[in-house]
Amino acid sequence: MVQMTRKIADYVHEIGFREPDVLRRLREATDQHQHSGWATDPEQTQLLALIAQMIGARCIVEVGTFTGYSTLAFALALPKDGRVVTLDLEPSFPAIGQPFWQEAGMSDKIELKLGEAVASLNALLDSPGPASFDMAYIDCNKKDHDAYYERCLSLVRPGGVIAIDNVLWGGAVTDPTAREKSTVALRALNQKLHGDSRVNIALLPISDGLTLAWKRL
């Protein structure tokens, strides 16, 4: 296995990374936020947008908007009639990204729903209903990830993909003595996904850990 040195990381970023100017400027604006560490890494964002294109996604639900960097990346990756429904509790976070969404001409593709995520997901299960989305991305309150996963599994069509961020949680999930609520919840979800026959999974050791779950046909 190649050890990721700074030289290799710089090479990967230079050769393997593409980022539209408007997305770069939103990332830079996000970097100025006091919680900038909450944002999805740009390389991981590019991977998720590519997966959306590979599965022919037209509708994506995103649980956790923050400043809307990944939201905009998804919208840019979707076809003209594509739609991203993104959920957040705090309006001041997506307010940072909304001018960039508009500048990119993507505002009509993005529907922001404010409120508690479980309630918003339940509303989506009522309308447009189960199997209405091609892909889901979960990057929100970690202790409730299982609740988000179950609802997204219903919302995503067979053959769709659910991506779950932060599944390694800085390595804390490997320490059985770590009992913080988010750690316990993520550890339990990882174990559940390992044996969940409804999906095929890959846990990727990139960034803070990313699980991809493909909903079986």
Secondary structure per residue as TSV (DSSP state, phi and psi in degrees):
chain	resnum	aa	ss	phi	psi
A	1	M	-	360.0	132.8
A	2	V	-	-70.6	129.6
A	3	Q	-	-80.1	127.6
A	4	M	-	-77.8	96.1
A	5	T	-	-87.2	167.5
A	6	R	H	-61.1	-38.6
A	7	K	H	-61.9	-43.8
A	8	I	H	-68.4	-40.8
A	9	A	H	-61.8	-41.3
A	10	D	H	-64.5	-38.9
A	11	Y	H	-64.6	-45.7
A	12	V	H	-58.9	-44.0
A	13	H	H	-65.3	-38.9
A	14	E	H	-72.8	-41.1
A	15	I	H	-96.4	-34.5
A	16	G	H	-104.5	7.8
A	17	F	-	-122.9	130.0
A	18	R	-	-124.4	138.6
A	19	E	-	-149.1	115.3
A	20	P	-	-56.8	151.8
A	21	D	H	-58.0	-42.1
A	22	V	H	-65.7	-34.1
A	23	L	H	-70.6	-39.7
A	24	R	H	-60.2	-43.8
A	25	R	H	-68.0	-33.7
A	26	L	H	-67.4	-39.3
A	27	R	H	-61.5	-43.1
A	28	E	H	-65.4	-37.8
A	29	A	H	-65.1	-38.9
A	30	T	H	-64.2	-37.2
A	31	D	H	-61.5	-20.9
A	32	Q	T	-84.4	-9.1
A	33	H	S	-77.1	146.8
A	34	Q	T	-63.7	-22.9
A	35	H	T	-109.7	36.5
A	36	S	G	-58.3	-25.7
A	37	G	G	-65.4	-13.8
A	38	W	G	-74.7	-19.8
A	39	A	S	-70.3	147.0
A	40	T	-	-68.6	133.8
A	41	D	-	-57.1	145.4
A	42	P	H	-62.0	-37.7
A	43	E	H	-65.7	-40.0
A	44	Q	H	-67.2	-38.6
A	45	T	H	-60.3	-43.3
A	46	Q	H	-61.3	-41.4
A	47	L	H	-60.9	-45.2
A	48	L	H	-64.8	-40.6
A	49	A	H	-64.7	-38.3
A	50	L	H	-65.1	-41.9
A	51	I	H	-60.8	-42.0
A	52	A	H	-57.2	-42.5
A	53	Q	H	-69.3	-38.4
A	54	M	H	-65.2	-32.6
A	55	I	T	-92.9	4.0
A	56	G	T	67.5	35.6
A	57	A	-	-64.4	142.2
A	58	R	S	-121.6	-25.8
A	59	C	E	-131.3	125.9
A	60	I	E	-126.8	137.7
A	61	V	E	-110.7	130.9
A	62	E	E	-118.6	121.4
A	63	V	E	-99.7	97.5
A	64	G	-	110.7	100.8
A	65	T	-	-87.1	-44.1
A	66	F	T	51.5	-125.1
A	67	T	T	-86.5	-1.4
A	68	G	S	83.9	22.2
A	69	Y	H	-66.4	-52.8
A	70	S	H	-66.7	-31.8
A	71	T	H	-57.5	-48.4
A	72	L	H	-66.6	-39.0
A	73	A	H	-61.8	-42.2
A	74	F	H	-61.8	-47.5
A	75	A	H	-60.2	-40.8
A	76	L	H	-66.0	-29.0
A	77	A	H	-81.9	-20.2
A	78	L	S	-82.2	158.4
A	79	P	-	-66.6	173.3
A	80	K	T	-57.8	-33.4
A	81	D	T	-94.4	14.9
A	82	G	-	-74.6	164.9
A	83	R	E	-147.2	136.1
A	84	V	E	-115.9	121.6
A	85	V	E	-102.5	116.1
A	86	T	E	-118.9	138.6
A	87	L	E	-117.6	133.5
A	88	D	E	-152.6	158.3
A	89	L	S	-92.9	-32.2
A	90	E	-	-106.7	111.6
A	91	P	T	-65.5	-24.6
A	92	S	H	-68.8	-24.1
A	93	F	H	-71.0	-58.7
A	94	P	H	-65.1	-19.5
A	95	A	H	-59.8	-26.7
A	96	I	H	-67.2	-39.7
A	97	G	H	-85.0	-23.4
A	98	Q	H	-57.7	-39.5
A	99	P	H	-62.2	-33.0
A	100	F	H	-72.9	-36.8
A	101	W	H	-58.2	-44.7
A	102	Q	H	-66.5	-44.8
A	103	E	H	-59.0	-38.1
A	104	A	T	-77.7	-5.7
A	105	G	T	73.8	26.5
A	106	M	-	-108.6	-1.6
A	107	S	G	-58.2	-35.7
A	108	D	G	-70.6	-18.7
A	109	K	G	-86.9	-15.9
A	110	I	E	-110.2	127.2
A	111	E	E	-116.2	113.5
A	112	L	E	-93.0	125.4
A	113	K	E	-115.9	119.5
A	114	L	E	-96.3	138.6
A	115	G	S	140.4	179.9
A	116	E	-	-65.1	133.6
A	117	A	H	-64.0	-40.2
A	118	V	H	-62.3	-42.4
A	119	A	H	-63.9	-41.0
A	120	S	H	-65.7	-39.6
A	121	L	H	-66.4	-39.6
A	122	N	H	-61.5	-38.8
A	123	A	H	-65.6	-37.2
A	124	L	H	-67.9	-32.2
A	125	L	H	-67.0	-29.5
A	126	D	H	-73.9	-42.8
A	127	S	T	-158.0	121.3
A	128	P	T	-81.6	-7.3
A	129	G	-	106.0	174.3
A	130	P	T	-58.9	151.2
A	131	A	T	60.7	26.3
A	132	S	-	-91.5	-8.4
A	133	F	E	-120.8	152.4
A	134	D	E	-92.5	-24.5
A	135	M	E	-154.1	148.7
A	136	A	E	-132.2	143.1
A	137	Y	E	-125.7	122.3
A	138	I	E	-109.8	114.5
A	139	D	-	-150.1	74.2
A	140	C	S	-142.2	-155.8
A	141	N	-	-53.4	112.5
A	142	K	G	-65.3	-34.4
A	143	K	G	-68.4	-15.5
A	144	D	G	-107.6	14.7
A	145	H	H	-58.6	-35.4
A	146	D	H	-65.0	-40.7
A	147	A	H	-63.9	-39.8
A	148	Y	H	-66.3	-43.2
A	149	Y	H	-59.4	-47.2
A	150	E	H	-62.2	-40.9
A	151	R	H	-71.5	-39.0
A	152	C	H	-66.5	-33.6
A	153	L	H	-62.7	-33.5
A	154	S	H	-76.4	-35.6
A	155	L	H	-73.9	-29.6
A	156	V	E	-85.8	139.3
A	157	R	E	-69.9	158.0
A	158	P	E	-56.8	135.2
A	159	G	E	88.7	-3.3
A	160	G	E	-87.6	175.1
A	161	V	E	-125.2	137.1
A	162	I	E	-113.7	124.4
A	163	A	E	-109.1	132.6
A	164	I	E	-124.4	122.3
A	165	D	E	-92.1	161.8
A	166	N	-	63.5	30.2
A	167	V	S	-75.1	-12.3
A	168	L	S	-95.7	-20.9
A	169	W	G	48.7	51.4
A	170	G	G	66.5	16.9
A	171	G	G	89.8	-5.7
A	172	A	G	-63.5	-28.1
A	173	V	G	-65.7	-17.9
A	174	T	G	-86.0	-7.6
A	175	D	-	-102.9	104.9
A	176	P	T	-64.4	-16.2
A	177	T	T	-84.5	-11.5
A	178	A	-	-77.8	116.2
A	179	R	-	-120.4	14.1
A	180	E	-	-61.8	146.0
A	181	K	H	-56.3	-45.1
A	182	S	H	-65.3	-39.4
A	183	T	H	-62.5	-47.7
A	184	V	H	-60.5	-42.3
A	185	A	H	-66.3	-43.5
A	186	L	H	-67.7	-39.5
A	187	R	H	-61.4	-43.3
A	188	A	H	-65.9	-40.0
A	189	L	H	-66.5	-41.1
A	190	N	H	-58.4	-43.6
A	191	Q	H	-66.4	-40.3
A	192	K	H	-62.1	-45.6
A	193	L	H	-63.2	-34.3
A	194	H	H	-57.8	-35.0
A	195	G	T	-108.7	10.9
A	196	D	-	-83.3	108.4
A	197	S	T	-73.9	-6.7
A	198	R	T	-77.4	-16.1
A	199	V	E	-136.7	156.9
A	200	N	E	-102.6	140.3
A	201	I	E	-128.4	157.4
A	202	A	E	-141.2	123.7
A	203	L	E	-98.2	113.6
A	204	L	E	-99.2	126.1
A	205	P	-	-82.2	55.3
A	206	I	S	-112.5	150.1
A	207	S	T	51.9	-122.8
A	208	D	T	-102.5	22.4
A	209	G	-	95.5	126.9
A	210	L	E	-133.7	122.0
A	211	T	E	-100.7	130.9
A	212	L	E	-107.7	125.2
A	213	A	E	-120.3	116.7
A	214	W	E	-95.4	119.9
A	215	K	E	-74.0	121.7
A	216	R	-	-64.7	148.8
A	217	L	-	-74.4	360.0
